[in-house]
Amino acid sequence: MSKASVIYDKFDRHSHAQGLKGHATHYCPGCGHGLAHKFLAEAIDELGVQDRTVAVSPVGCSVFLYYYFDVGNTQAAHGRAAVVALGHKFANPDSVVVSYQGDGDLASIGLAETIATAQLGAPITVIFINNAIYGMTGGQMAPTTLMGQNSSTSPSGRNISNGQPMKMAEIIAGLDGPIYVERVALYDAKQRIRAKKAIHKALRLQVEGRGYSFIEVLAECPTHLKMSPEETEMWVRDFMQPVFPLGVLKDMTVDPWFKRNPPSFDGNLILSLTGATYEHPVRHCEGFPTHLAPHDISLKLAGSGGDGAQTAAMLIARSAINEGFDATHIPSYGPESRGGTSYADVHVAAEEVLNPGSPNPQVLIAFNAPSLAKFGPTVRKGGVVIYDSTVVSEAPLLDPSIQVFPVPFTGIATDLGKAVVKNIVALGALQAATGIFPKETFLTAIRVALKDKCALIPLNEEAFAWGIKSVEALRP
Amino acid sequence: MALKERPKPFLLPEYCKGCGRCIDACAKDCISLSDQVNSLTGLVPVVLDLTNCNACGLCMDACPEPYGLRPAQEGPHQKFELEDPAKLFGVRPSDAPDPVDVPAQVLPLPATEPLVIKGTYASAIGAILAGCRHVYGYPITPSTEGAELMAKFLPKLDGTFIQAVSEVAAVNMMYGTAGAGLPTMTFTSSPGFSLMLEGVSYMIGSELPGVFVDVMRGGPGLGNIAPEQSDIKLACHGLGHGNTQAIVLAPSTPQEMLDLTILAFDLSFKYRNPVVILSDGYLGQMTGKVKLPDTLQKPGIPKWAVYGDAEHRRNVISSIYLTESDLEAHNVHLNSKYEAMGSEVRAEAYLCDDADVVLVACNTPARTAKGAVQELRHQGVKAGLFRPITLWPFPIEALRAALEGATRLVVVEASAGQLEDEVRLALSRAGVRDYPEIESVRRMGGILPQQDEITTRVLGRKGVLA
């Protein structure tokens, strides 16, 4: 077979292509890698994709794949070649990416990457060289070592306590992602022809954008099997093959699907995704609400997940920033996804929020009794506490300097027909109880937040108004 | 029909390793092992007797060596002995063109009102504006919102977000995309960052850019999901195995999460090295005011990339240098980059000019410390805050200036002294011997130092009140 033009004219080995090493591979006599390399190189040649090909070398004997292939080359960490290949494929969907891996790399340390990549199904080509032994590290047990086979880490033969050999082609073929899985061998002329065809097809399916393919090659490692190359061929035929049967394990007909537009760098599109607004919001504040604090107002909203404490906190922060102030909001949640604690620390500052936590807030909005009991006593003297009187029957005793506003957030919201607007009732109550910002400031923030759900705006406006009314009714 | 003439095999014995796979492939028994060792290779090659050869080609198919058995009429190497060895042995020849630099472009971004977004979102938007369209990640609290925003935005920008099977897979997808020369990033948090470090070492070794946003949380082990400055040591001195360093940026506001993410991409490509952004659990979740820049970037393809096209076919991305002297030279090169990164130091000195007491803090604790400085000044103590923005390289000259005239140095941190170690190391390396005894305000486990803890520490020592 003539040398494919994809194979370099000179091998830039660690000898820097000096001497004979410039034309001889680093593989041991009789090693199967050389044949797999030739078949892969021929397939690249035949498909005319040399310029587009990126070969990912693994860790193992074929770590130096890049010595030989005149294509784009990347050398990956041990076991990670398949995901490195994905990184290349997604970066340039037109590239033709080959992940070439041995049994330790693919079937042991990289198992998670191997399986996940196969299941993802993006069109890359994985060439798996299975020689039933660790080559580069010197003859240790591989995940594919046969039962009874000696290796330096299974010196009396692999036995049941070492587990049984991994049948990767079967595992990969059992996944939904791959479209083509075949196991081939190199031990005689017939098998070599099949292997060459399989590798060609696996690469072609990628070039055509059809999907992921996986070729397992039963290869010879005479050195570590401690046999002659010829004996090793016979060993693969007589001992490996019964455990790893040859043939096509999966071959799906799939229309080309992997086509991607080049990424967009359209500034306006990015801005629209972020929800950025172009117009300066109308300001309603005369100045910073210094009647609450000279520079920095600290608030806490506390409830359980689903109460809307975080949304209300966001709306306060948004309102403050619309008015030209600085604001921060820090959420904190319990481990539960729903129903656990949900606290929000909010700061509004004239210039810059320096300390964004609210261990001693001036204003507390409590959505339930535990929150009120927990944070009520932390409120500063002269502060404000607003709580949901629908769910809190008895308020704890607080410092007499603190103004307390029991407002039936839940009751009002339920009467309005949607319990979820109780946080907006709470915001109305906050506005009336503290005068932190004018009503319109809050309403603007609420309308902007609901700009994609306009139908909900009147309900939220009503909830907000009811919050205000409830506080006003509490005043003498 | 003319019979197509098929070539018979040809072999230069120097390229034969004598494996003999061709021997049993030949039905005509034309091939046998020589009885002599080749003096150049020390191996026993096969010898061909082509008297009975029918040019079936099976021997050539069986030969694992690219320059082993080849068709007889092929190629210049047949005349091996007649060629000038200098022409034959040298650097790897390839007909691929010389790699080219496809330059990045800066595009205008229309002006908008500030966004009100959380830190992780700010970082994600920063990455998008820096041209990043490839994000790989694994969900981990408290960093996940960054990945979630990318999962939502990137498909609309024809970009790629992949939720990887693990952090190990995520960082190696980054390795692939970075190898192709494109900007890529991930969001993670402390335990996930630990897992990524293998890949970070490979990226540094292979000189690949990439941005890691680590929203630090309480450790060790599973720890908790509350904020801790738990990975300063890891980011500054433990980026996987080998001689590794990366610029480490420490934002303290959502605005800086955006600004420093954009900067991180610039630095990452400038030095062909990863950049780490250490955020904390508070800052990642914290919502604040974020102004957008007036430009965005469209990445190019750097000269060194393996993009998968003719222009970049020559390139190799690799961190393996088998020959010791080659690897030493590579490390010398990396060191020269690390040294050059020294010019990227950034710090904020707040009221340090006349300060008697200099607080040192970064991330969210720096905000609290700033509040403490104001409070202390209010109480008549000349306090100042020194905030390193680059933790590695440490802005030692700026710290030196801030300490001019200071009598106290208080490191405020949410860790067991990891920031203090950076301060001590930087002072030591700079040969600064004369500095105030280092005092500390430390919280751990997900608790941040509070303003009153800082002021109490400062005021608690007699004789400091002005």
Contacts between the chains, C-beta under 8 A, distances in Angstrom:
chain1	res1	chain2	res2	distance
A	1	B	57	6.7
A	1	B	60	4.4
A	1	B	61	5.0
A	1	B	63	7.5
A	1	B	70	7.9
A	2	B	60	7.6
A	2	B	70	6.1
A	2	B	71	5.2
A	2	B	74	5.5
A	3	B	66	5.0
A	3	B	67	6.6
A	3	B	70	6.1
A	3	B	74	7.7
A	3	B	75	7.5
A	4	B	66	7.9
A	7	B	66	4.5
A	8	B	92	5.5
A	8	B	93	7.2
A	8	B	94	6.5
A	9	B	92	7.8
A	9	B	93	4.9
A	9	B	94	7.7
A	10	B	88	7.7
A	10	B	89	7.3
A	10	B	90	6.9
A	10	B	91	7.5
A	10	B	92	5.3
A	10	B	93	5.6
A	11	B	92	7.1
A	12	B	91	6.5
A	12	B	92	3.6
A	14	B	322	4.2
A	14	B	323	5.0
A	14	B	326	7.3
A	16	B	91	6.9
A	17	B	89	6.3
A	17	B	90	6.1
A	17	B	91	5.9
A	17	B	92	5.6
A	18	B	89	5.5
A	18	B	90	8.0
A	19	B	89	6.1
A	20	B	14	5.6
A	20	B	15	7.4
A	20	B	40	6.2
A	20	B	41	6.3
A	22	B	88	7.4
A	22	B	89	5.2
A	22	B	90	8.0
A	23	B	14	7.7
A	23	B	15	5.4
A	23	B	66	8.0
A	23	B	67	4.3
A	23	B	77	7.5
A	24	B	14	7.9
A	24	B	15	5.6
A	24	B	17	7.1
A	24	B	41	7.7
A	24	B	65	6.5
A	24	B	67	6.8
A	25	B	64	7.4
A	25	B	65	6.0
A	25	B	66	6.8
A	27	B	64	6.6
A	28	B	17	7.6
A	29	B	17	3.8
A	29	B	18	5.8
A	29	B	19	3.6
A	29	B	20	7.9
A	29	B	43	7.1
A	30	B	17	7.7
A	30	B	19	3.4
A	30	B	20	7.1
A	30	B	21	5.8
A	30	B	64	7.0
A	31	B	19	7.7
A	31	B	64	6.0
A	32	B	64	7.0
A	33	B	64	7.1
A	34	B	63	7.6
A	34	B	64	2.6
A	34	B	65	5.6
A	34	B	66	7.2
A	35	B	62	7.7
A	35	B	64	4.9
A	37	B	64	7.9
A	37	B	66	7.1
A	38	B	64	7.3
A	38	B	66	6.3
A	41	B	66	7.5
A	50	B	313	7.3
A	51	B	96	7.7
A	51	B	309	6.0
A	51	B	310	3.8
A	51	B	313	5.6
A	52	B	308	5.3
A	52	B	309	6.5
A	53	B	308	7.0
A	54	B	180	7.6
A	54	B	306	5.6
A	54	B	308	4.6
A	56	B	176	7.5
A	57	B	318	7.7
A	63	B	320	6.4
A	64	B	320	8.0
A	66	B	316	5.0
A	66	B	318	6.5
A	68	B	66	6.7
A	70	B	94	5.0
A	70	B	95	8.0
A	70	B	96	6.8
A	70	B	313	7.1
A	71	B	313	6.2
A	72	B	306	3.8
A	72	B	307	7.0
A	72	B	308	5.5
A	72	B	309	7.9
A	72	B	312	6.0
A	72	B	313	5.5
A	72	B	315	6.2
A	73	B	306	6.5
A	73	B	315	7.4
A	73	B	316	4.5
A	73	B	317	7.0
A	73	B	318	7.3
A	74	B	175	7.8
A	74	B	176	6.8
A	74	B	179	4.7
A	74	B	306	5.4
A	74	B	316	7.5
A	74	B	317	4.3
A	74	B	318	7.3
A	75	B	206	7.4
A	75	B	316	7.3
A	75	B	317	6.6
A	75	B	318	3.8
A	75	B	319	6.9
A	75	B	320	5.9
A	76	B	172	6.6
A	76	B	175	6.9
A	76	B	176	7.9
A	76	B	202	7.7
A	77	B	172	6.3
A	77	B	175	7.4
A	77	B	198	6.0
A	77	B	199	6.4
A	77	B	202	4.8
A	80	B	168	7.0
A	80	B	169	7.3
A	80	B	172	3.8
A	80	B	175	7.3
A	80	B	199	7.3
A	83	B	164	6.9
A	83	B	169	4.5
A	83	B	172	4.3
A	83	B	173	5.0
A	83	B	176	7.0
A	84	B	172	5.1
A	84	B	173	7.2
A	84	B	175	5.2
A	84	B	176	4.1
A	84	B	179	7.2
A	85	B	176	6.3
A	86	B	162	7.2
A	86	B	173	5.4
A	86	B	176	6.2
A	87	B	134	7.5
A	87	B	136	7.3
A	87	B	172	6.9
A	87	B	173	4.1
A	87	B	174	6.3
A	87	B	175	6.0
A	87	B	176	2.0
A	87	B	177	4.1
A	87	B	178	7.3
A	87	B	179	6.9
A	87	B	180	7.1
A	87	B	184	7.3
A	88	B	176	4.3
A	88	B	177	7.0
A	88	B	179	6.4
A	88	B	180	5.2
A	88	B	306	7.2
A	88	B	308	6.4
A	89	B	176	7.6
A	90	B	134	5.9
A	90	B	160	4.4
A	90	B	162	7.1
A	90	B	173	7.5
A	90	B	176	7.7
A	90	B	177	6.3
A	91	B	134	6.2
A	91	B	176	6.8
A	91	B	177	4.3
A	91	B	179	7.9
A	91	B	180	3.4
A	91	B	181	7.5
A	91	B	182	4.8
A	91	B	184	7.9
A	91	B	307	7.2
A	91	B	308	7.8
A	92	B	180	5.5
A	92	B	307	5.4
A	92	B	308	4.4
A	92	B	309	7.2
A	94	B	308	6.7
A	94	B	309	7.6
A	95	B	180	7.4
A	95	B	307	7.0
A	95	B	308	2.5
A	95	B	309	7.4
A	96	B	308	7.0
A	97	B	308	7.1
A	112	B	165	5.1
A	112	B	166	5.9
A	112	B	168	7.4
A	112	B	169	6.7
A	113	B	165	6.6
A	113	B	168	7.3
A	113	B	169	5.1
A	113	B	172	7.0
A	115	B	165	7.6
A	116	B	164	7.3
A	116	B	165	3.5
A	116	B	169	6.3
A	120	B	162	7.7
A	188	B	25	7.6
A	189	B	25	5.7
A	189	B	58	4.8
A	189	B	61	6.3
A	189	B	62	6.8
A	192	B	61	5.4
A	192	B	62	6.7
A	193	B	61	7.6
A	222	B	19	7.3
A	228	B	20	7.2
A	229	B	19	4.2
A	229	B	20	5.5
A	229	B	21	5.5
A	230	B	20	5.8
A	230	B	21	7.3
A	230	B	23	7.3
A	230	B	24	5.8
A	233	B	21	7.1
A	233	B	24	7.6
A	260	B	158	6.5
A	261	B	158	4.4
A	262	B	158	6.5
A	263	B	133	3.9
A	263	B	157	5.8
A	263	B	158	4.7
A	263	B	159	4.9
A	264	B	156	7.9
A	264	B	157	4.5
A	264	B	158	5.3
A	264	B	159	7.9
A	265	B	105	8.0
A	265	B	107	6.2
A	265	B	131	7.0
A	265	B	157	7.9
A	265	B	296	6.5
A	265	B	297	7.8
A	265	B	298	4.2
A	266	B	157	7.9
A	267	B	107	6.2
A	267	B	108	6.8
A	267	B	109	4.4
A	267	B	110	6.1
A	267	B	296	5.5
A	268	B	110	6.5
A	269	B	156	7.2
A	269	B	157	6.8
A	270	B	109	7.6
A	270	B	125	7.8
A	270	B	128	5.9
A	270	B	129	7.0
A	270	B	153	7.9
A	270	B	157	7.0
A	270	B	296	6.8
A	271	B	109	7.2
A	271	B	110	6.5
A	271	B	112	5.9
A	271	B	292	7.7
A	273	B	152	7.9
A	273	B	153	5.0
A	273	B	156	6.1
A	273	B	157	7.6
A	274	B	115	6.0
A	274	B	117	7.7
A	274	B	125	5.7
A	274	B	292	7.7
A	275	B	115	7.3
A	276	B	112	3.8
A	276	B	113	6.7
A	276	B	115	5.9
A	276	B	292	6.7
A	277	B	112	6.3
A	277	B	113	4.8
A	278	B	110	7.0
A	278	B	111	7.4
A	278	B	112	5.5
A	278	B	113	7.0
A	279	B	113	7.3
A	280	B	113	6.3
A	281	B	113	7.0
A	313	B	287	7.9
A	314	B	116	7.2
A	314	B	287	6.2
A	317	B	116	5.7
A	317	B	287	5.5
A	317	B	288	7.5
A	318	B	116	4.7
A	321	B	114	6.2
A	321	B	116	5.1
A	321	B	289	4.8
A	326	B	288	7.4
A	326	B	289	5.8
A	327	B	116	7.4
A	327	B	287	7.9
A	327	B	288	6.8
A	327	B	289	6.7
A	328	B	254	7.9
A	328	B	286	5.6
A	328	B	287	6.5
A	328	B	288	4.8
A	329	B	118	7.9
A	329	B	286	6.9
A	329	B	287	3.9
A	329	B	288	7.6
A	330	B	282	5.7
A	330	B	285	6.0
A	330	B	286	4.9
A	330	B	287	7.6
A	331	B	285	5.4
A	332	B	226	8.0
A	332	B	285	7.8
A	353	B	288	7.2
A	353	B	367	7.3
A	354	B	367	5.6
A	354	B	368	7.4
A	354	B	370	4.6
A	354	B	371	3.6
A	354	B	374	6.5
A	355	B	367	6.0
A	355	B	368	4.8
A	355	B	370	7.6
A	355	B	371	3.6
A	355	B	372	7.9
A	355	B	451	5.1
A	356	B	282	7.1
A	356	B	286	6.0
A	356	B	288	7.9
A	356	B	364	7.0
A	356	B	367	6.0
A	357	B	282	7.6
A	357	B	368	7.2
A	357	B	448	6.8
A	357	B	450	7.0
A	359	B	450	6.0
